């Protein structure tokens, strides 16, 4: 019987991995489970990254030191509310590829990536004295497709590359999911939140020889911008855990510690038309707290204690310790808490310089941009009377700027038009397009960002575009951009002083929509629609003394300097 918990190394600052793993063990777990996100490790084709928050081998060594086994889920598709379900946008932006199938173009890239990744994990397999006990083939393939040949190909690739610990698949407990998602030579497991007896009965019908294993026990849930926050009652959840352990089933808590989708790494969902009129794009919030037993900063919650008690009924659990991860002591806003404008976003885009021209608008992927903003500029010829301007194929949001002023905001979920009148001399329009998360589940995985269709004036396509991209995965270089005098959408900064590092939450209530960095570390996206109103600031990014916060505020909602709080703020 395995009692495991999911904790994604890529959602926790690496300096905090050790304590997170320690607390998982104190809860009574014997194993930690993690995905591996391809797009984190290969941000551009052929350029691999295994350092810092991408140092998978360090995470594996720390797990082993803590005495935890590891369940590894290398995908390469991982879902996980992670941008594009972990697939790199430079890959999915290629036209004609059939993702997650036997398409030779897709498989060649997977083979290249696994050829880079798998040799790094071989020494960490249990068969070589390491912690990895099981490795997953793909992820919930039955929720997606029925190309069994591809699933077999992924399985064989893992084996050929030297993975000699047990393989498994995981799927929702539905007939069609098990029939599409399971493969010979890999144990089948089930993903669900409640009613374990029914789910395991379904699993048994399909795989009578596979012992019951809940690979994703959804004991909490994630949140979308503009929606209400999801929580699950601790004692109700604990009783389901008890039910599973009493049956002798193995379980992986999804999540045991959720963490944060820092920077621009959060994913999104999409409800197809039929479920919602016109379909609906639902970007996922920055926090991946998941209402898990260890909260976003790693502190034990009532769920932690409830689960630990349940586990103690089934096996010995380690003695509890005090949780002593420091909270940020009193901070002082410097400069009387004044928020200083750094640079207007239009000026930054103008100074970015990397302008590309084309007759029609290009997508972010065609521009080689992962996430951020693109200024699309074109001149509409006149004279013409006021006619509706619309954006067909928008991902995800566009501010229409005319003569330096935001005149309208286009939103992919609520298509609108703007009446544009053009004088004889013509009119130059700018569309500042922002991407939110890439869809990580369902049909739209791999969709392109930016303007993927056309900008229409009445029925006529506007042609002759100049595009300037601004990457927001890292804090852009703002040197050389003139300071702006007043307000306006743009970068702002303020400083605070801390006597010692500690965890905190940057309270952005009162601000509009944007991005935040502390000492250059990308905390993630914020948005007044909630439900998340504060961003987690991990202790290791705070330094004693002077600390600098940069905000990119897109909606020009100015407010006082945000305060760092010891508690999270949810709507
Ligand atoms: C599925 C996926 C996970 C995650 C959960 C929801 O089960 O396999 O990666 O997306 O849904 O949190």
Boltz pocket constraint, residues with backbone or C-beta under 6 A from the ligand:
constraints:
  - pocket:
      binder: B
      contacts: [[A, 78], [A, 79], [A, 80], [A, 81], [A, 139], [A, 140], [A, 191], [A, 216], [A, 222]]
      max_distance: 6.0
